[in-house]
Structure formats: C-alpha cells, structure tokens
Amino acid sequence: MKLTVVLAALFGTFALACSSAALAPVEPTPNIEATVEVRVAQELGVDATVEAKIPSTTQAACTLTDGEMVQSGWTGNDTGDNSCNSCFCANGGLGCTKMACPVHQVGSDSKPGLTRQPTPKPKPTTTRVGPTRTLAPAPTPTAVPIPTFEILSKHPTLDCLNTQFQMFIDVFGLYVVAPSSAPEEYVIHSANVLAEYIDNDQDGLPDDRAVLDHLLGENFLTPVWVMSTSEQFNQHRRGTVCEDGVSLAASMYYDEDEWAIGGIESAGTWDTNLEEIWHIVSNGWYSTYPKFFGDEPSESSKLVNAMDAARGGRFFAIPDRYPEGAWYAYYDDTCDYGCQLHEYFYWITMANIDALDPVLTSKCADSAHEWNVCNQSELEKVDALAFDLLNNHGFNLPTNIPNGRYRVN
C-alpha cells in the first residue's frame, strides 16, 4: 500500500433531521435501502468515460410535496407528509432521503437497517487548521453536480495546486489532480473509478452523502503522478493553503502501478486504482461511522474487532509469526495498527464485491501470503464478522466492481 499523503476542500456537512426536537446523538446513520428517491423533471444521461459534457446553464425548479416551488440549489426538508425527509433540488430533480415519517421519535439505541429514525445534525466539518494555519476556501453545501469528467487546466479555488498540477477533474466536488506529463487516459480512468466508489449504483447521487461530506470537508485529493512530482508538491506546498488545507491518503503512480483501462473484467489484469482510491474514500467511512468502521483501536469498532479475529489477536506490533488459523497476515514492519486496519478494510471490500475472484485476475493468488479470501461466498464462510459488517447493517457500501466507465443509469 502506498499511504502517500492525499488532498481535498472543506465542504460542510449535509444533515438529515425528522423533527425540530433535539435528539440524542445516533452514532451510525447508515443509508437505508433505496436511500434517495429522485423525482426527475427531465431525463438525465451521462456517458462520462472519455469526453466531457457541459451541463446546461438552464436550472429548472423543483416542486415539493405540498406544491411549493424551490429553485435549483435549494436544500432543506420536504413538506407535507414527507416533511421528515431532507431534500435538495438539482436542475429540476428533487432528491430526498426515503425514511418513513414516524409519529413517534425513535430512540438512539436503534440498530441501523432495522428501524428508520431521524438523524441528528452532525457538527459542521472544519478544515484541519491550527492557530497559524491558513484556511482553504470553504465550499457551500448544495446539490453535487453529476461528474462530466471535463479536464480543467486550473483548480477553481486553490492556486497553490496550480504550480504542480495542470489537469483537474471534478468528481462530486472532489478533485483528481495530475501534472501535464500524466496520460490523460489514466487521469480520466482514475476519476471514473472515484465516481464509481462515491456513486456505486450510478444513479447520479452519492451513495452516502455524509461520507462524501467528510471527504469534501477535509479536501481529499486523488493525485495521479510520479514520485518526483509528489516530492516537489510536498516541498512547495509548505507555507501555503495547501500545507494544511488539503488532505492526502493515497496516490496513483502512472509509471509504476497496474492499470486496467476498461476494468479488470475486460482487461484480465489487476487495477491498482481499486486499492488506492478505495483507501482515499475509506476515510469518510472511518470518520462518519466510528462505532462500525472506526480505525482507532481504543474504539473497538466492528471493523477493529473483525480484523483482530482475522489476525488471530490484537497485535500492535507485527508478530514474528501470526497464529495458525489467521487468514489475514500482513508482515510489513512499516505498517502500524491503523495501517493494518486500512489494508484489511480494503481486502474485505474487494472480496465482498468479488473483485478478487480468480476467474477475473490472479490478484488473490498473488496475494495469498497476506490475504486469500477471494470472493463474497468465501468471505461469508471464513470471515463472518466482516461479512456481517459489510452486508447486514444497512450501509450503502460498494457492491459493484468499478471499471472506469461511470455512467448515470
């Protein structure tokens, strides 16, 4: 794994609330199946793999349940019988959460996926800054445009990115960045994979808006570069907004990594984008649902407990030999407990979407010394805790293998 630092711009959180009464904090807020219902006034279609498409400048209004008209860009609660659901208007399309509006409040100890309950507003996300740090421009919460994959020559708000990068692609408000030397085909492919992780069912809406909001709030970037560009950027961003106003978690190296343009199913080879870009997106899951996906061992999240079982115990230092029967054995001495957990989340996610299935590539066999659970069926048998976490708690985690061909259904 390459945990090369990665970057992204403060966005603000989008909250769901079903009444004006103050609620006890609810830790997980997993999306309920069919979380968002979109009433589309005009049909939208995007073939966004290669060429950019410029959205129309005409912004249509939306109609709420009781007939009230709101302008494109509006966010807030619906009206009438649907007033407990939060909505946004995007060019004639009204997107709303799809909770049944209850007569009585649901207690905060309800389990996700089993009962539907109002969600308390989380505290606004702030850019990670200290007393002497420069704040990055804060985005205004609004409906997120569907990616067009147009390659921009400059970042629209952060000039400190423009010295090292000449290619920028906006993906639901997150940016894939690259120097001019990077192959455009690779940059566009990475942007499509990122879009597929954010909107895996490809309905034009983020699968989990709270996860996306965290990534936006921390300004996570997805770089496609070479090592020299990485080193130059980290040197030149010192003393600028980019020093503390953007976040890095992983990167794609166009001269070293494996690329499966068109997807692993058609290419028959592994795609490193599936790992590195998932490492970036995972940060939203760790922070949004800490009781389930928290990456601090002191929290004993379900993810932490599942990994401890897979490793045969809780090891803060890499053991000389993992216990017999352990099915996750990562021996990299540079990878601490949190790093081990991030790798584990990647492995179980890939197995759960069948990306490691031997019928597609040799990735599972090539990685058998570390992890050899290859598909969802094996995951259910071998790692019951991980399978339960990913499938039985109502979260809208990825279920399809990203192939770099994001299209709105």
C-alpha positions in Angstrom: 0.0 0.0 0.0 1.2 3.5 -0.7 -0.1 5.8 2.0 1.4 8.8 0.2 -0.3 11.7 1.6 -3.5 12.9 -0.4 -5.5 16.1 -0.7 -9.4 17.5 -0.6 -11.6 21.1 0.1 -13.8 21.9 3.0 -17.4 21.2 2.1 -19.7 21.3 5.1 -21.9 18.5 6.2 -25.4 17.7 5.0 -27.7 16.6 7.8 -30.9 14.6 8.0 -33.4 15.5 10.7 -37.0 14.4 11.1 -38.3 17.0 13.6 -37.2 20.1 15.4 -36.9 18.3 18.7 -33.3 17.8 20.0 -32.3 14.1 19.6 -29.8 12.0 21.4 -26.8 11.5 19.1 -27.1 8.5 16.9 -23.7 7.0 16.1 -24.3 5.2 12.8 -26.5 6.8 10.2 -26.3 4.1 7.5 -28.3 4.8 4.4 -31.5 2.8 4.3 -32.0 0.7 1.2 -33.1 2.9 -1.7 -31.9 5.8 0.5 -32.6 8.5 -2.0 -35.7 8.9 -4.2 -35.2 11.2 -7.1 -38.2 12.8 -8.8 -36.7 13.8 -12.1 -38.4 16.5 -14.2 -36.2 15.8 -17.1 -34.3 12.7 -18.1 -30.6 12.9 -17.3 -28.0 10.8 -19.1 -24.2 10.9 -19.0 -21.7 8.9 -20.9 -18.8 10.1 -19.0 -15.9 7.8 -19.8 -13.9 9.8 -22.3 -15.3 13.1 -23.4 -16.5 15.9 -21.2 -20.1 17.1 -21.4 -21.0 20.6 -20.4 -24.3 20.8 -18.4 -27.0 23.1 -19.5 -26.9 26.6 -17.9 -30.7 26.5 -17.5 -31.6 25.5 -14.0 -35.1 24.1 -13.6 -37.1 24.5 -10.3 -38.4 21.6 -8.2 -41.8 21.0 -6.7 -42.1 19.9 -3.0 -44.8 17.5 -1.8 -47.3 20.3 -0.9 -46.8 22.1 -4.3 -44.3 24.7 -3.1 -41.7 25.5 -5.8 -38.0 25.8 -4.9 -35.0 26.9 -7.0 -32.2 24.6 -8.2 -29.5 24.5 -5.5 -32.1 24.6 -2.6 -31.6 22.2 0.3 -33.9 21.6 3.2 -36.8 19.5 4.5 -39.6 18.5 2.2 -43.2 19.5 3.1 -46.5 17.8 3.9 -46.4 14.0 4.6 -42.8 13.9 3.6 -41.6 16.7 5.9 -39.2 14.4 7.9 -37.0 13.8 4.9 -34.2 16.1 3.8 -34.0 17.0 0.1 -32.1 19.0 -2.4 -33.1 20.4 -5.8 -30.7 19.9 -8.7 -31.8 21.3 -12.0 -35.4 20.1 -11.8 -34.5 16.8 -10.0 -35.7 16.7 -6.4 -33.6 14.2 -4.3 -34.9 13.2 -0.9 -34.0 10.7 1.7 -36.6 8.0 1.8 -37.4 7.5 5.5 -40.9 6.7 6.7 -42.0 9.7 8.7 -42.9 8.3 12.1 -45.5 9.7 14.5 -43.2 9.0 17.5 -39.4 9.6 17.8 -37.1 6.6 17.6 -34.6 6.1 20.4 -30.9 6.5 19.7 -30.2 2.9 20.6 -32.0 1.6 17.5 -29.9 -0.6 15.2 -29.1 0.7 11.7 -31.0 -1.0 8.9 -33.6 -2.4 11.4 -35.6 0.7 12.2 -35.9 4.0 10.5 -35.2 7.0 12.6 -34.5 10.7 12.4 -30.9 11.7 12.2 -29.4 14.4 14.4 -27.4 17.1 12.7 -23.7 16.4 13.0 -21.4 19.3 13.9 -20.1 21.2 10.8 -16.8 19.9 9.5 -14.0 22.3 9.6 -10.7 22.3 7.8 -7.9 21.0 9.9 -6.1 24.1 10.9 -4.1 25.4 13.9 -3.7 28.9 15.2 -1.2 29.9 12.5 -2.6 27.9 9.6 -4.3 29.5 6.5 -7.9 28.4 5.8 -8.8 26.9 2.5 -11.9 28.4 0.8 -15.0 26.7 2.4 -17.5 25.2 -0.1 -21.2 26.0 0.4 -23.4 22.9 0.9 -25.6 22.3 -2.1 -26.6 19.6 -4.5 -23.5 17.9 -6.0 -23.3 18.1 -9.8 -23.0 14.8 -11.7 -19.4 14.5 -12.9 -18.8 15.4 -16.5 -15.0 14.5 -16.4 -14.0 17.6 -18.2 -10.3 18.2 -17.7 -9.6 21.7 -16.3 -6.3 23.4 -16.5 -6.5 25.1 -13.1 -8.1 24.4 -9.8 -11.1 26.8 -9.4 -10.2 27.9 -5.8 -6.8 26.7 -4.7 -4.0 28.4 -6.6 -1.4 26.5 -4.6 -2.3 23.4 -6.5 -1.7 25.0 -9.9 2.1 25.2 -9.6 2.5 21.4 -9.7 -0.7 20.2 -11.5 -2.1 21.1 -14.9 -5.0 18.6 -15.0 -8.0 18.7 -12.7 -11.2 16.7 -12.8 -14.1 17.4 -10.5 -15.8 14.3 -9.2 -18.7 15.2 -6.9 -16.7 18.1 -5.6 -13.5 16.1 -5.0 -10.6 16.6 -7.4 -8.4 14.2 -9.3 -5.2 16.1 -9.9 -2.3 15.4 -12.3 0.7 17.0 -13.9 0.7 17.6 -17.7 3.0 14.6 -18.1 0.4 12.1 -16.9 -1.5 10.3 -19.7 -5.0 11.7 -20.0 -6.4 8.2 -20.4 -5.1 7.3 -16.9 -6.4 10.5 -15.3 -9.8 10.1 -16.7 -9.8 6.4 -15.7 -9.0 7.3 -12.1 -11.7 9.9 -12.0 -14.2 7.4 -13.2 -13.2 4.9 -10.5 -13.5 7.6 -7.9 -17.0 8.4 -9.2 -18.0 4.7 -9.1 -16.9 4.4 -5.4 -18.9 7.5 -4.5 -22.0 6.6 -6.6 -21.6 2.8 -7.0 -25.2 2.3 -8.1 -24.7 5.1 -10.7 -28.0 6.9 -10.1 -26.3 10.3 -10.2 -26.4 10.7 -6.4 -23.7 9.9 -3.8 -24.5 6.6 -2.1 -23.7 8.1 1.3 -23.8 11.9 1.4 -22.3 12.0 4.9 -19.3 10.1 3.8 -18.8 12.4 0.8 -19.3 15.4 3.0 -16.4 14.3 5.2 -14.1 13.9 2.2 -15.1 17.3 0.9 -14.7 18.9 4.3 -11.1 17.6 4.5 -10.3 18.4 0.9 -9.1 14.9 0.0 -7.3 14.9 -3.3 -6.6 12.0 -5.7 -3.2 12.5 -7.3 -2.1 10.8 -10.5 1.6 11.4 -10.6 5.2 10.1 -10.4 7.4 10.1 -7.3 9.3 13.3 -8.3 6.0 15.3 -8.7 4.9 14.0 -5.2 8.2 15.2 -3.7 8.0 18.6 -5.4 4.5 19.2 -4.4 5.1 18.3 -0.7 8.0 20.7 -0.7 6.4 23.6 -2.5 3.1 23.5 -0.6 4.8 24.5 2.7 3.6 27.8 3.9 0.6 27.8 1.6 -3.0 27.0 1.9 -2.2 23.5 0.6 0.0 22.7 3.5 -2.9 22.2 5.9 -5.9 22.9 3.8 -5.8 19.7 1.7 -5.5 16.0 2.7 -3.6 13.2 1.1 -4.2 9.5 1.9 -3.1 7.6 -1.2 -2.0 8.2 -4.8 -1.8 6.6 -8.2 1.6 6.4 -9.9 1.2 6.3 -13.6 4.7 4.9 -14.2 4.6 2.1 -11.6 1.1 1.0 -10.8 -1.1 -1.6 -12.6 -3.8 -0.1 -14.8 -6.8 -1.9 -16.2 -8.4 0.6 -18.6 -11.9 -0.5 -19.1 -12.0 -2.6 -16.0 -10.4 -5.8 -14.7 -13.3 -7.9 -16.1 -12.4 -7.0 -19.7 -8.6 -6.4 -19.2 -8.0 -9.6 -17.2 -5.4 -7.8 -15.1 -5.5 -6.1 -11.7 -6.1 -2.3 -11.4 -4.3 -0.6 -8.6 -6.9 2.1 -8.7 -9.3 -0.3 -6.9 -7.0 -0.3 -3.9 -5.5 3.2 -3.7 -8.7 5.1 -4.5 -10.7 3.0 -2.0 -8.1 3.9 0.6 -9.0 7.6 0.0 -12.7 7.0 0.1 -12.4 4.8 3.2 -11.5 7.9 5.3 -15.1 9.0 5.0 -16.4 5.7 6.4 -13.9 5.7 9.3 -14.9 9.1 10.5 -18.6 9.1 9.7 -19.5 5.8 11.4 -16.8 5.2 14.1 -18.7 2.5 16.0 -18.8 0.4 12.9 -15.7 1.5 10.8 -13.6 3.5 13.3 -9.9 3.0 12.8 -8.8 3.7 16.4 -8.1 0.5 18.4 -9.4 2.2 21.5 -12.8 2.5 19.9 -13.1 -1.3 19.4 -15.3 -0.7 16.3 -16.8 -3.7 14.5 -14.1 -3.3 11.9 -11.4 -3.4 14.6 -12.9 -6.5 16.2 -13.2 -8.2 12.8 -9.6 -7.6 11.9 -8.4 -8.8 15.3 -10.3 -12.0 14.7 -8.8 -12.3 11.2 -5.2 -11.8 12.5 -5.7 -14.2 15.4 -5.4 -11.5 18.1 -4.8 -7.8 18.7 -1.2 -7.1 17.7 0.1 -3.6 17.9 3.5 -4.8 16.7 3.9 -7.1 13.8 4.4 -10.6 15.3 7.2 -12.9 14.1 4.5 -15.3 13.1 0.7 -15.0 13.1 -1.2 -17.6 14.9 -2.2 -20.7 13.0 -5.6 -20.2 11.5 -5.3 -16.5 10.9 -6.4 -15.5 7.4 -5.0 -12.0 7.4 -1.3 -11.9 7.9 0.4 -8.6 6.8 4.1 -8.6 7.7 5.1 -5.1 6.7 7.0 -3.6 9.6 6.3 -0.1 8.4 2.6 -0.7 8.6 1.3 0.1 12.1 -2.1 -1.0 13.6 -4.1 1.7 11.8 -2.4 0.9 8.5 -3.1 -2.8 9.1 -6.7 -1.9 9.6 -6.9 0.2 6.4 -5.4 -2.7 4.4 -7.9 -5.1 6.0 -10.9 -2.8 5.1 -9.6 -2.8 1.5 -9.3 -6.6 1.4 -12.7 -7.4 2.8 -14.3 -4.8 0.5 -12.7 -6.3 -2.6 -13.7 -9.8 -1.6 -17.2 -8.7 -0.9 -17.7 -7.2 -4.4 -16.0 -10.3 -5.9 -13.1 -8.2 -7.3 -10.6 -10.8 -6.2 -12.4 -13.7 -7.8 -9.8 -15.9 -9.6 -12.0 -16.0 -12.7 -11.1 -12.3 -13.2 -7.4 -12.0 -12.3 -4.6 -13.7 -10.4 -4.7 -11.0 -7.7 -6.0 -13.3 -4.9 -3.4 -16.0 -5.7 -0.6 -13.4 -5.9 -1.6 -12.0 -2.5 -2.2 -15.4 -0.7 0.7 -14.8 1.7 -1.3 -11.8 3.0 -4.9 -12.5 2.2 -6.6 -15.3 0.3 -10.3 -14.8 0.7 -11.3 -14.2 -2.9 -15.0 -13.6 -3.1 -18.1 -12.9 -1.2 -19.1 -16.5 -0.8 -15.7 -17.3 0.8 -15.9 -14.1 2.9 -19.2 -15.3 4.5 -17.7 -18.6 5.4 -14.2 -17.5 6.5 -14.7 -14.0 8.0 -18.3 -13.9 9.3 -17.7 -10.7 11.3 -16.5 -8.8 8.1 -19.3 -10.2 6.0 -21.9 -9.2 8.7 -20.4 -5.6 8.9 -20.5 -5.1 5.2 -23.9 -6.6 4.4 -26.2 -6.7 7.4 -26.2 -3.1 8.8 -27.9 -1.1 6.1 -24.9 0.7 4.7 -24.7 1.7 1.1 -21.2 0.3 0.6 -20.0 -0.6 -2.9 -21.5 -3.8 -4.4 -20.2 -3.4 -8.0 -16.6 -3.6 -9.2 -15.5 -0.1 -10.5 -14.4 -0.4 -14.1 -13.6 3.2 -15.0 -16.8 3.6 -17.0 -19.1 5.6 -14.8 -22.4 6.3 -16.4 -25.6 7.5 -14.8 -28.4 4.9 -15.2 
